[in-house]
């Protein structure tokens, strides 16, 4: 399993939805960190601990955006683990999974 | 202006007398932190608005929901406020930027955060985004509200609370409102276009429509200072 820590492997300050919004966007994380890891490893775990927080547009594009990029929800359920060990971050994995559940493969752009 | 760092941004040197006056003001009244600005999201700059408060006093502890609300306001500013091709900012020399600051008001026991852009404003953005406008229109009908700017902003906030929309538009407004919800007190004020809306964690507490456009969107959060005090 490949373990990704957003704070250690990407940024302490998650940003907006798209790369055009600036550094640390959900799109940048998804395309440059998360998808390469999914493609190279059978299973991937993403730890959400210790950042400054998560704008909803970042989380939606990083995780809901996987569905729009063609990853089946069943495949993600089997192979992607989203975790947080610290109490203040405990709600974020559920929010990320909600965005995956609500995302539609036909909705290519949401903003 | 000195406290905000605007004079430094403009390259203006402040004489000793003026500086002493500012220092005196800091000791007795509101502590206003230097202005942050950018044309893209800048998480470090946004985090500074809380981190400087921590530097003022070790009792403060940055909160995730404050970072998130401020970040969403900045994303909205750069993504929607300047999206109109026909729009010219009121002060063109200042460009398509966002500005943000925070302050500690020891007299009223509050922390205040501000994000401003000089874009077209939320009501005019609604008119340009068909999918969002339709949802807000439905919400206004449901709430029995007319089309004044304050009502349009209220409609957009209410749409953002729903989970039925495909579009993420409006959800940013809801996360901005999370700041006062999660703080358990205080209020958020949205001045946009000619609309002026104040909300607490439960909904609208005051609104009015002014006679003229304010020249952009100003979001202000005011929360009790003890929300940021370490447990």
Interface residues (C-beta under 8 A of the other chain):
Chain A: X11 X12 X13 X14 X15 X16 X17 X21 X22 X23 X24 X25 X52 X53 X54 X55 X56 X57 X58 X60 X88 X89 X102 X104 X107 X110 X111
Chain B: X38 X40 X41 X42 X43 X44 X46 X47 X62 X63 X64 X65 X66 X67 X68 X71 X72 X74 X75 X78 X79 X163 X166 X167 X168 X169 X171 X172 X174 X175
